[in-house]
Amino acid sequence: MYEVLESRFGSEWLQALTDEMRLFGNKYRQQLDAFTKEGMFPRDIYVEMGQRGWVGPTTATAQGGLGGGVAEYCAICEQVARHSLISPQISVQGQQWLNRWGTPQQQARYLPGIAQGTLIFAEAISEPDAASSLKALTCRAEQSGSEFVINGRKTHVNLGVEADVLLTYAIVPEAGLTAFLVPANAVGMTRRQTDPIGLRLLPTSEITFDNVRVAEDSVLGRVGGGFETFVTTFNVSRLGNASEIIGFSERALRNAIDYAKARPVGSSVVTDFQGNQWIVAEAYSKIYAASLARDRAANLADAGEDVALPTTLAKRLAIEAGEYTVNECYSLIGSHGLYTDTDYGQLLHDMKVYRVAGGSLEILKNYIAKRVLSDDGLLR
Ligand SMILES: Cc1cc2nc3c(=O)[nH]c(=O)nc-3n(C[C@H](O)[C@H](O)[C@H](O)COP(=O)(O)OP(=O)(O)OC[C@H]3O[C@@H](n4cnc5c(N)ncnc54)[C@H](O)[C@@H]3O)c2cc1C
């Protein structure tokens, strides 16, 4: 739902997008479900999504994108999750990194392909012993003449095996955290696919960097500027996470209501019971609140405001709505939701991934508490 989301293309565009993405989801339902089961990336469907502008919402049309802003990004992510399509989240983050910090050469080389879905981007930040805390990363990049030599291990990397370019965060001695655009054909990189329970259309991987040499011009932003490149991207991409969670919640509630209204129990149907009606009321209220917070954060982002707190609040409220809805809808669907050929088990797993990845619930709450405790102006 987009109660107060202000699309630069108008409300008719939002409605047309919703209709088009529903039809697209219906067309590819069986194939997407099969890819989900196998834990594989549906490349051809992804490229078609790219041609429709759904992979490059915030990139300029001249660079192959849709030419929209954060509002359009949110609307697309919500519909992606509503119809279990392929999340463009990793790709959009890549485009935001490049749009904000890329040199003209880096943008020309990578942006159009990533925006159109023909060039696959991955982000290699998390490590086996460090993910929530950037300060604990150990992957190193040592300067050697006009090159950097990267050594270390990365984990949980969505599309790490499929990627053509991997934005890799490593510590440069003396300078600090730095982001590198590492081409997938770099010598010394080993990639192994792993098998996540959720978001299975974007398979994960473990990557080892063994003396991987990259040219100086592969640094994104400045040497030692890794923290700023990270924060500026994640502050906005949290809204993509929030929007997908809102889409999961709407899908779970819509499907559960449709089932429960038609499910007889004795002389009643499941939705006749007040306890179940209250679950519907609670779930809808939480989704509504999360959508409003998301819409407001997106509008502020498009207006160029500081959105660190609004985007964090939006994802935190979306997690609450999503976890409540996908858990409690079992009161409406009963055993029907406990089989692998229904959608509910996958929704439980997808929700758990977004509770952790892209900013875990605990880290979001830490940030909200820090802001509220340090700024009396937030509570007048
Ligand atoms: C399916 C999937 C896809 C992912 N995709 C990518 C990707 O493409 N690229 C990438 O680099 N990473 C990716 N990640 C990694 C993800 O960002 C990390 O899992 C996340 O940052 C949390 O790290 P961790 O799981 O190692 O938790 P840890 O850092 O080990 O923390 C363990 C738990 O403690 C909590 N915790 C940590 N610090 C605090 C604190 N200060 N206060 C309170 N609680 C705290 C955490 O929230 C977590 O619940 C992905 C993860 C998954 C599961």
The ligand as an ORCA input file, in Angstrom:
! r2SCAN-3c Opt
* xyz 0 1
  C      20.697    -14.818      3.237
  C      21.688    -13.759      3.598
  C      22.183    -12.917      2.627
  C      23.184    -11.994      2.926
  N      23.734    -11.245      1.927
  C      24.885    -10.573      2.156
  C      25.628    -10.012      1.075
  O      25.221    -10.086     -0.085
  N      26.813     -9.422      1.352
  C      27.310     -9.321      2.635
  O      28.388     -8.773      2.798
  N      26.605     -9.815      3.683
  C      25.416    -10.452      3.486
  N      24.718    -11.006      4.521
  C      25.259    -10.899      5.878
  C      24.427    -10.075      6.812
  O      24.539     -8.704      6.520
  C      24.883    -10.448      8.213
  O      24.355    -11.734      8.471
  C      24.433     -9.467      9.246
  O      25.213     -8.301      9.123
  C      24.573    -10.024     10.661
  O      25.828    -10.597     10.837
  P      25.994    -12.018     11.566
  O      24.907    -12.879     11.072
  O      27.372    -12.476     11.421
  O      25.694    -11.686     13.053
  P      26.732    -11.318     14.211
  O      27.435    -10.052     13.878
  O      27.554    -12.501     14.527
  O      25.699    -11.078     15.377
  C      24.952    -12.165     15.944
  C      23.646    -11.632     16.503
  O      23.945    -10.642     17.489
  C      23.291     -9.435     17.162
  N      24.158     -8.315     17.505
  C      25.341     -8.002     16.943
  N      25.831     -6.870     17.478
  C      24.943     -6.473     18.415
  C      24.872     -5.372     19.300
  N      25.826     -4.414     19.328
  N      23.784     -5.262     20.107
  C      22.801     -6.195     20.080
  N      22.816     -7.262     19.256
  C      23.865     -7.393     18.434
  C      23.037     -9.470     15.676
  O      21.914     -8.674     15.308
  C      22.764    -10.955     15.437
  O      21.424    -11.243     15.673
  C      23.663    -11.879      4.268
  C      23.115    -12.692      5.259
  C      22.159    -13.621      4.944
  C      21.634    -14.510      6.039
*
